[in-house]
Amino acid sequence: MVRGIGFKTRTNVEEAVNSLISKVKPLKTESVGIYQSYGRVLAEDVVSPIDVPPFDRAAMDGFAVRAEDTFGSSPTNPMLLKVVGEVEIGERPSVTVGEGEAVKIVTGAPLPNGANAVLMLEHANVRGDFVEVLKPLTPFKNVSRKGEDIKKGEVILKKGEIIQPQDVGVLASLGYGEVEVFRKPRVAVISTGNELVEVGSPLEYGKIYNSNNPMIFAALIENGFDPISLGIVRDDEEEIERVLVRGLEFDAVIFTGGTSVGERDLVPKVVEKYGEIIFHGVSMKPGMPTGAAVVEGKPILMLPGSPAAAFLSFYTFAIPALYGLMSIRLVARKWSRVKGTVQSRIPSEIGVRTNARVIWENGRIHPLRTSGSGILSSLVRANALLIIPEEKEGYEEGEEVEVTLIRDITEVLK
């Protein structure tokens, strides 16, 4: 770059982003309570200390029975079992199911000793102290087995995941009161320009309100960072240097304005005194004057003063750099829709809208085998939803579909 002439060379956008990310220094980690963990980046794998569920339990309301006592049952030839007790949810069963016996049970209650299946109410007729079995059961039919959701010792969340609400639920189900995460980047936001005044001040002729600072501040909050506004600085080397030194007390600094090649564009000159300019001038419109530097592992973003250019440059360069401080690259955002190819048949019932939990991976869509309404981990193992409409019997292998991401997809930086 030659001041007053223009950018003789411009860095490719992807090359610029990768160069910047490679230079930033990861932040330290901290423990936070699970109520404060949403949106934070995991600093370590989460390993389950228990089986979930921790015992065999009823998956339906009905009767706990021995499956072998139901063999051959039908509406015209029902087996008759004696009801010998009842099991409440949250209690240890005090009754044992013997041959020819049944115990009344509710969904989620522990299976009593001797039982290995649950007869649904819909397939039972109560006759006083007895129950008629209208349909045969196989062993562990309508039973959620111990460890069916999550097995003890299993890695349920990986380092680099951005914690979602469903993850918080799983952490709670595993007994985690707190979790280790990367510290949130604290980002100083500075606007430069003699023409700028803060909102609320009188607007004199030739002046404009400072819109970039509150806009970037809001964008930082949206992405889970901690912004600190250092306000407006004039186009003066000493003033810019003073505010830069103050900004270096934080984890990153974002300038808007003063980044081009005019005589008053002084930010790159000042920043270069303190660190390495990674790039200045990129192959992007709007946003060509964008620059970036690294000072002691901290990213310094120099964004154009034009609001649209500042906004687009922020999301193109600042967001990757700030996530780089937490050792991850953001691949795709939650709630975005992406296309892919179904890798194996995903069935659905006609007349029922199915929310199929799936894994989207580089355009390939894999259904989850475990996806019951009580299986919370299915919303953690899945990263997308495939909505199957009521009139369709599912999707076949090889079909092209569109899914909605239900979590941010990240990569851990090496």
N, C-alpha and C positions, 0 to 999 in steps of 0.2 A: 504494500500500500504506500502510495506517495501522497502526502497531504496536499489538498487542493487540486489534485489531478484525477483521482479515482482509483478503483480496484483493478490492478493489472491482472491479478489472478484471483480466482474464487475457489474455495474448497467445496468439494462434493458434500452434500448434506450428510449422507450416511458415514462417510469418512470422518467428517467433523465430529459427529456424535460419538463414534467409536473412539476417536483419539481423546476426546474429553473424558469419557467414562474410564478409560484406561489409566488416567492420571489422578483420579480422585481417591481419597483415603477413607475407608469405611469408618463409620462412627462406632462408638462403644455401645454396649448393650445394657439393658436394665430389666428388672422384673416389674411387671404391672399386674394388678388384679384383673380377673377375667371381665369384670364389669367395665373396665377401662381399656380392654384389649382390642376392641373392634377397630379395624383399619390399620393396625400395627403390623410390622413385618417380623415374622418369626426368626429368631436368631439361632434356633436349634430345632432338631426333630422332636416331635412329641410322641412319646412311647406310652402305650396303654399299660397302667399298673394292674389292671383288673380285666376280667372277662365281662362283656356286656352282651346280654344280661348275665348277671352273676349266678343264675340258677335257671333250670328249665321252668318255663311259665306258660300259662294258658294264653293262646293267641285269639281265643273266642270265648264268649259267654257260653256256658253249657255245663257239661258233666265230665269230670276226670274219670277215665275208665282204663281197663286193660284192653288194648286193641284186639287181642285174641278172643275176648268175650263177645265181640261184635261180628265176628266172621259169619257170613251167611244171612245176616239180617236184611230185611226188606220191609216195605210197608205192608205186604201181605203176610209176612212171616217174621214179625219183630222179636228180637231177643228181649228178655225181661231182666233188668238189673235192679238190685236193692240199693236205695239211696241211704248211705250210712253216715252222712255228715256234710259239712260245708266248709269251704276254704275262702277266707276273706283276703282281699288284696292288702299287702303290707304286713302280713302275719305269717309266721312259720306254721305249716300244717301240723295239726295234732292227730290227724286221722290217717290211717293207711288203707289203701284200696286193695281188697282181696279178690279172690275169684268170685265172679258173679255180682260184684259190687260197683257202685258209682258214688262219686262225691260231687256235690254242686260246687261250681267254680266260676269266677268272673275273670274277664280279660286282665292279664297282668299279674294274676295271683300265682304263687309258686305251685308247681305240680306236686301233689302229695306222693309219698312213697307208695310204690306198687303200681301207680298209674303210668301209662306211656302214650296216652292220646286224650283228646278232648272231643266229646260228642257235642256238636252245635245244637243250640236250642231248637233250631229249625228242623232238625232231624231227630227230635225226641218228643215223646208224649208222656207226660207225667201222670201216673196212676197211683195216687196216694203215696205210699212209701216206696214205690217202684217207678222206674222209667223204662219206656219202650224204646228200643233202638231201631230206627227206621232205615239206617244206612250203615254198611260196614266201614270200619276204619282201619287204616294201615298204621303201624307203629309210628308214633310222634306226629300223627296228623293233627293239625291245629295247635301245635306246640312250638313255641319259640325256644330253641335249644340254648343252653349255656354257651356263651361265646359266639352265638350266631351273628350278632351285629359286629362286635369287636373282640378280638382275642387278646389275652394278656401277652405283652411283649411286642405287639404289632405296632409299627410306625403308622400313626393315623394322620399326622400332619407333618409336613416336611419343612425344613429350614428354607426361608425365602418366600413362603406362602404369605399373602396378605390376608389377615384374619377376617373372616366373614361372620355374620350372625349365626349361621348354622355351625360354624367351627366353635363359637363360644358355647353353644349348646352341648356339643360333644365334649369339650374341655370340662364342662360342669358334670356331665355324666360319668366322666373318668375320675372325678374328685379333685381336679386341678383348681386351686384357688387363685393361682397366679401363673404367669408364663413369661419366658425370657424373650425379649424383643429388642430390635435395634432402636436406639434413641431417635426420636423425631428430629429431622433437620430443622434448625432454627435459621431462618433466612432473612437477611437484611434487605429491604427494598429502598432504592434511592432513585429519585428522578432528577435529571439535570436540565437546566435551561433558564436563561434570563427572562424568558417570556412567561414562565409558569407562576401561578399563584394558587394557594390552597382554596378548596371549596369553603365558602363562608366569608372569604375576604372580598373587598370591593374589586370589581373587575375594571381596571383602568384600560384606556385605549392602548392597543398593541399587545395586551396580555391575554392569556388563555388559562382556563382552569386545568389543574393537574389531574387528568383522568387516568393516566397510566398507573400511578402508584396504587390507588384503590382497586383498580382492575386486577393488577398482578397480585396484590394482597389477597383479594377474594379467590383468585385461581389457586393460590397456595393453600388456602383453607380447604377449598374443594378437594384437593388431592392429599389432605391429611398432614400438611406441614405446618410449622409454627412461624408465621411471618411477623416481622417487626419493621414498621415503617420508620425510616430515618429522614423522611420528608424530601424537601427540594434543596438542591445545591446549585449555585450559580456556575456559569461557564468560566471558572477560574481554577488554575492548577492547584493552588494552595488549599482552596476550599474543598475541591474534589479529593485531594490527598487526605485532608483531615477526616472527611466522612468515610473514606475507604478504610482508614486505620480503625475507625470506630466499628465499621462493618465487619472487620476481620475478627472481632470478638465473638462473632457468631459462626455458624457452620458453612454458610454460603452467602454470597452477595449478588444481588441483581440490580444493575443499573439500567435505566431506560433513558435514552437520549445521549447525545454527545459521543456517538460511536462511529460516525461516518468519517469523511475525509476532509471536511471543511476546517477552516482556521479555528473555529470554536469547538470542534469535536476533540476534546482533550482527554476523555476517559481512557482510551487505549494507552496513550502516552504515560499517564499517571500509573495505571495498573502495571505496566511493564517494568516500573521501578521495583515492584514488590514480588513479581513472579514471572512465570513463563506464559507467553501468549501462545495458546494452542492453535487458534485460527482467528482470522479477522477478514471478513468478506466471504460470503457463502453463495453457492449457486441456487438461490431461492428468491422468488418474488411473490409477495413483498417479503422483506427481511434480509436483503443482500448485505447491509452493513453490520449484521450480527457478528459479534466476536466473543471469545471465551478465553479465560486464563485459569491457571491453577496457582494458588499461593498456599504453601505448606499443606498440600492435599485438599484445600478448600476450593470449590469451583467459584469463579467470578464470571458471571454472565453479563455481557454488554449488549443490550437489546436496542433496536432502533427507537427513536422518539415517536415516530408515526404510530398511532394506537393500533391499527390493524396489523402492522408489521410487528409491533411489540407483542401483541397477543399470539400471533402465529409462531413467532420465534420462541416465545416462552414454552409453548407446548412441544415444539420440535426439538429444542435444545436443553432448556432448563429442567423439564420433567425427567428426561433420561439421566441427567447429571445428578439430580437430587435423589432419585431412586438408586443410582449408583453408590451414593453415600451409605445405603443400606444393603449393598452387595447384591442387588437384583436388577434385572432388565424387565421392564413391563412389556409383555408381548401383545396382550389384548385386554380390553377393559370389560368389566362386568356389564351385563345387559346389552352388549352389542350382539348383532346377529351375524352368524358366519355359516358358510355352506360346507357341506362335506358329503362323503359317500358312506352309506350304511355298510358295516362290515359283516353283520350277521342279522338274520331276521328279527324284527322287533314286533311282537304281536300286540293286538288290541281287540277289545270287544266292541262289536257293532252297537251303536247307541250310547256308548260311554266315551267321554273325552279323556284320553290318557296322557298324563304328564310323565313321559318316559325319561328317567334320569340316565344320562349318557356321558361318555367321555369323548370330547372332541380333541383330536391330536393331529395337527398338521393336515387337516382336511379329511381325516378318517374318523368315523363315528362308531364307537363301541358301546353296546348296551351294558348296563350293570345287571349282574345276575340277581343281586339282592336289592330289592326296591320296594318292600312293603311299607305301609303307612307308618309303622312304628319304628322303622329302621332309619334312625337319624343319620347314621354314618353314610347312608346312600347320598345324602346331600353334601357330604364332604368329599367322598370319593368321586362323585360326578362333578364335572365342571360346566355342564350344559343341560338344558331341557329340550326335548323333542316333543312338541305338541302333536298328538295324533287325533285328528277330528273324529266326531261321533260316527260319521258315515264311512270310515275307513277301517279295514281289518288289520292295520299295521303296515309296516314297510319291509320290503324284501331286501335281501343282500344285493348290493350294487346300486340301489336307488340313490339319487341325488336329493338331498333334503337341506333345509335350513334350520339351525338350532339357535337358541338364545343362551348365551353364556351366563352362568349363575355365580361365577367368581372371576376375579382378575387372574389372568394367566401370566405367570412370571418365570423367569429363568435366573438361576443363581449364577452370578459372575464368577469366573475363575480367578 
